[in-house]
């Protein structure tokens, strides 16, 4: 009898999802939607973060609060629930709400990559902006935005009005984290930083040096809040990672943003389409 896991392909609300087993890790899976990698999960090792951007989000989460302190977290975008699983393991007792517009994708993940009992993770099939606008003020310690329709961030999540809603939902000492993707000349990324600068006093950008130098399209993690972050600790973690990244903040980040302006709802656009092969999975 062959007990080897087999790939799963299913039509979901916003495309075709595939779950592919990792031949090197017994209960690890890669989730793609329309060919674009979305999440990687190891069911036996929830603290294993395979994707570079996920590791950078993990570093930010690890340095935001004292180790092990439970947090109230709102995740916009679900995927295979990589970061919710990570937080449930590293910060037991956390309360986490995951908002994912694709109900069929949530059902696929729940069926094939089930959450252990008692994780404190609640799943909600809903639009991220609508959920955010209905959420109580000051109800979250952390807001993680990792929303992609296929391989692009939807336009209604790229305006300054959206950023203001995020700021309203966060507590005074809370932190906003976002995964975005862009390439030089970074018109989209700079506009997103300009949006956040209207709402938050402190901003940090984490990205691979080659991306920041304009050599390729890639992910960037944005961190925003009202109080200073431990940028040194974050920089040490990201620099010593298996996938080293650079941390930009302060004057250097202001120079990067330059003359970019906040984006109104009526002018908002989706994030740029990745070039072919930008996030290839081989």
SEDRENVO-335339 format. One record per residue (C-alpha): x, z, y. Coordinates in nm, 2 decimals. Layout:
N
NODE      px      pz      py
NODE       X       Z       Y
...
***
This chain:
282
NODE      px      pz      py
NODE    0.00    0.00    0.00
NODE    0.13   -0.10    0.34
NODE    0.09    0.17    0.60
NODE    0.27   -0.01    0.87
NODE    0.07   -0.01    1.20
NODE   -0.06   -0.34    1.30
NODE   -0.12   -0.48    1.65
NODE   -0.47   -0.45    1.80
NODE   -0.62   -0.72    2.03
NODE   -0.95   -0.67    2.21
NODE   -1.14   -0.83    2.49
NODE   -1.18   -0.56    2.76
NODE   -1.37   -0.57    3.09
NODE   -1.09   -0.72    3.29
NODE   -0.90   -0.93    3.04
NODE   -0.75   -0.92    2.70
NODE   -0.57   -0.60    2.59
NODE   -0.32   -0.57    2.32
NODE   -0.17   -0.26    2.15
NODE    0.16   -0.34    1.99
NODE    0.35   -0.09    1.77
NODE    0.71   -0.02    1.84
NODE    0.91   -0.09    1.53
NODE    1.18    0.17    1.63
NODE    0.94    0.46    1.69
NODE    0.69    0.56    1.43
NODE    0.38    0.63    1.65
NODE    0.47    0.45    1.97
NODE    0.27    0.17    2.12
NODE    0.29   -0.08    2.41
NODE   -0.03   -0.17    2.59
NODE   -0.05   -0.51    2.77
NODE   -0.34   -0.66    2.95
NODE   -0.34   -1.04    2.98
NODE    0.03   -1.03    2.88
NODE    0.14   -0.79    3.15
NODE    0.29   -0.46    3.02
NODE    0.07   -0.17    3.13
NODE    0.18    0.14    2.94
NODE    0.40    0.27    2.67
NODE    0.30    0.58    2.47
NODE    0.47    0.77    2.19
NODE    0.20    0.99    2.04
NODE    0.46    1.22    1.88
NODE    0.67    1.25    2.20
NODE    0.45    1.25    2.51
NODE    0.74    1.34    2.73
NODE    0.91    1.01    2.64
NODE    0.87    0.78    2.93
NODE    0.99    0.43    2.84
NODE    0.91    0.23    3.15
NODE    1.15    0.26    3.45
NODE    0.87    0.32    3.70
NODE    0.71    0.59    3.48
NODE    1.04    0.77    3.45
NODE    1.06    0.77    3.83
NODE    0.71    0.91    3.87
NODE    0.80    1.17    3.61
NODE    1.11    1.27    3.81
NODE    0.89    1.31    4.12
NODE    0.64    1.52    3.93
NODE    0.91    1.74    3.79
NODE    1.06    1.82    4.13
NODE    0.73    1.86    4.32
NODE    0.64    2.20    4.18
NODE    0.81    2.48    3.98
NODE    0.87    2.39    3.62
NODE    0.56    2.45    3.40
NODE    0.32    2.52    3.69
NODE   -0.02    2.38    3.61
NODE   -0.15    2.13    3.86
NODE   -0.48    1.97    3.95
NODE   -0.41    1.60    3.92
NODE   -0.62    1.29    4.00
NODE   -0.50    0.97    3.84
NODE   -0.62    0.64    3.98
NODE   -0.56    0.39    3.69
NODE   -0.56    0.49    3.33
NODE   -0.38    0.25    3.11
NODE   -0.28    0.42    2.79
NODE   -0.27    0.76    2.97
NODE    0.11    0.79    2.97
NODE    0.15    1.02    3.27
NODE   -0.15    1.24    3.19
NODE   -0.01    1.30    2.84
NODE    0.33    1.38    3.00
NODE    0.18    1.63    3.24
NODE   -0.03    1.79    2.97
NODE    0.30    1.85    2.77
NODE    0.52    1.96    3.06
NODE    0.26    2.15    3.26
NODE    0.01    2.30    3.01
NODE   -0.31    2.42    3.16
NODE   -0.32    2.14    3.42
NODE   -0.66    1.99    3.50
NODE   -0.65    1.61    3.51
NODE   -0.91    1.35    3.60
NODE   -0.83    0.99    3.51
NODE   -1.03    0.71    3.68
NODE   -1.01    0.37    3.52
NODE   -1.24    0.08    3.62
NODE   -1.22   -0.08    3.28
NODE   -1.45    0.11    3.05
NODE   -1.37   -0.10    2.74
NODE   -1.00   -0.04    2.79
NODE   -1.06    0.34    2.80
NODE   -1.26    0.31    2.48
NODE   -0.98    0.11    2.32
NODE   -0.72    0.37    2.41
NODE   -0.95    0.66    2.31
NODE   -1.00    0.50    1.97
NODE   -0.65    0.40    1.88
NODE   -0.43    0.64    2.09
NODE   -0.65    0.95    2.09
NODE   -0.57    1.25    2.31
NODE   -0.50    1.58    2.13
NODE   -0.76    1.85    2.17
NODE   -0.73    2.08    2.47
NODE   -0.53    1.86    2.69
NODE   -0.74    1.92    3.00
NODE   -0.77    1.54    3.06
NODE   -1.11    1.40    3.15
NODE   -1.17    1.02    3.15
NODE   -1.40    0.85    3.40
NODE   -1.49    0.48    3.39
NODE   -1.53    0.41    3.76
NODE   -1.38    0.23    4.06
NODE   -1.08    0.41    4.20
NODE   -1.18    0.38    4.57
NODE   -1.54    0.48    4.51
NODE   -1.43    0.78    4.31
NODE   -1.18    0.88    4.58
NODE   -1.44    0.86    4.85
NODE   -1.68    1.08    4.66
NODE   -1.41    1.34    4.56
NODE   -1.42    1.68    4.73
NODE   -1.17    1.74    5.01
NODE   -0.86    1.94    4.92
NODE   -0.94    1.91    4.55
NODE   -0.60    1.78    4.41
NODE   -0.24    1.89    4.40
NODE   -0.13    1.54    4.30
NODE   -0.28    1.20    4.33
NODE   -0.11    0.93    4.12
NODE   -0.21    0.57    4.20
NODE   -0.11    0.32    3.94
NODE   -0.40    0.07    3.96
NODE   -0.34   -0.29    3.86
NODE   -0.60   -0.56    3.80
NODE   -0.39   -0.75    3.56
NODE   -0.05   -0.75    3.75
NODE   -0.18   -0.69    4.10
NODE   -0.30   -0.39    4.30
NODE   -0.66   -0.47    4.41
NODE   -0.70   -0.53    4.79
NODE   -0.94   -0.24    4.85
NODE   -0.66    0.00    4.75
NODE   -0.41   -0.13    5.00
NODE   -0.56   -0.03    5.34
NODE   -0.50    0.26    5.57
NODE   -0.86    0.37    5.52
NODE   -0.78    0.41    5.15
NODE   -0.46    0.61    5.24
NODE   -0.67    0.84    5.46
NODE   -0.91    0.91    5.17
NODE   -0.61    1.00    4.96
NODE   -0.49    1.23    5.22
NODE   -0.83    1.39    5.25
NODE   -0.86    1.46    4.88
NODE   -0.51    1.62    4.85
NODE   -0.44    1.98    4.94
NODE   -0.21    2.06    5.23
NODE    0.09    2.10    5.00
NODE   -0.01    1.81    4.78
NODE    0.17    1.49    4.70
NODE    0.07    1.13    4.67
NODE    0.25    0.91    4.42
NODE    0.21    0.53    4.39
NODE    0.35    0.26    4.17
NODE    0.37   -0.08    4.35
NODE    0.57   -0.40    4.30
NODE    0.71   -0.64    4.55
NODE    1.01   -0.85    4.64
NODE    1.21   -0.94    4.95
NODE    1.11   -0.97    5.24
NODE    0.88   -0.68    5.12
NODE    0.58   -0.75    5.35
NODE    0.34   -0.58    5.11
NODE    0.56   -0.28    5.04
NODE    0.64   -0.22    5.41
NODE    0.27   -0.24    5.49
NODE    0.19    0.02    5.23
NODE    0.46    0.25    5.37
NODE    0.31    0.19    5.72
NODE   -0.03    0.29    5.59
NODE    0.10    0.62    5.44
NODE    0.30    0.70    5.76
NODE   -0.04    0.71    5.94
NODE   -0.15    0.99    5.71
NODE    0.16    1.18    5.59
NODE    0.47    1.32    5.77
NODE    0.71    1.28    5.47
NODE    0.77    0.96    5.28
NODE    1.01    0.87    5.00
NODE    1.08    0.53    4.84
NODE    1.23    0.51    4.49
NODE    1.35    0.17    4.36
NODE    1.63    0.00    4.17
NODE    1.91   -0.10    4.41
NODE    1.88   -0.47    4.30
NODE    1.52   -0.47    4.40
NODE    1.60   -0.31    4.74
NODE    1.88   -0.57    4.80
NODE    1.63   -0.85    4.74
NODE    1.78   -0.98    4.42
NODE    1.46   -0.96    4.21
NODE    1.09   -0.87    4.20
NODE    1.03   -0.51    4.08
NODE    0.86   -0.18    4.09
NODE    0.88    0.07    4.37
NODE    0.75    0.43    4.36
NODE    0.62    0.58    4.68
NODE    0.60    0.95    4.74
NODE    0.41    1.10    5.04
NODE    0.32    1.44    5.16
NODE    0.29    1.68    5.46
NODE    0.59    1.90    5.37
NODE    0.96    1.80    5.30
NODE    1.05    1.72    4.94
NODE    1.36    1.82    4.76
NODE    1.51    1.48    4.81
NODE    1.85    1.58    4.68
NODE    1.71    1.69    4.35
NODE    1.50    1.38    4.32
NODE    1.80    1.16    4.41
NODE    2.02    1.33    4.15
NODE    1.76    1.28    3.88
NODE    1.70    0.91    3.96
NODE    2.07    0.83    4.00
NODE    2.16    0.99    3.66
NODE    1.87    0.83    3.48
NODE    1.92    0.57    3.21
NODE    1.78    0.33    3.46
NODE    1.94    0.44    3.79
NODE    1.74    0.41    4.11
NODE    1.80    0.47    4.48
NODE    1.60    0.72    4.69
NODE    1.53    0.61    5.05
NODE    1.39    0.85    5.31
NODE    1.43    0.95    5.68
NODE    1.60    0.71    5.91
NODE    1.69    0.46    5.64
NODE    1.33    0.43    5.53
NODE    1.21    0.39    5.89
NODE    1.45    0.10    5.92
NODE    1.31   -0.05    5.60
NODE    0.95   -0.03    5.73
NODE    1.06   -0.18    6.07
NODE    0.77   -0.32    6.27
NODE    0.52   -0.32    5.98
NODE    0.17   -0.21    6.08
NODE   -0.11   -0.03    5.90
NODE   -0.36   -0.26    5.72
NODE   -0.73   -0.25    5.81
NODE   -0.99   -0.29    5.53
NODE   -1.09   -0.63    5.66
NODE   -0.73   -0.75    5.65
NODE   -0.63   -0.59    5.32
NODE   -0.49   -0.82    5.04
NODE   -0.39   -0.76    4.68
NODE   -0.03   -0.70    4.60
NODE    0.18   -1.01    4.54
NODE    0.16   -1.20    4.21
NODE    0.47   -1.13    4.00
NODE    0.68   -1.44    3.93
NODE    0.68   -1.56    3.57
NODE    0.89   -1.34    3.35
NODE    0.92   -1.06    3.61
NODE    0.78   -0.81    3.36
NODE    0.83   -1.00    3.04
NODE    0.82   -0.81    2.71
NODE    1.01   -1.07    2.50
***
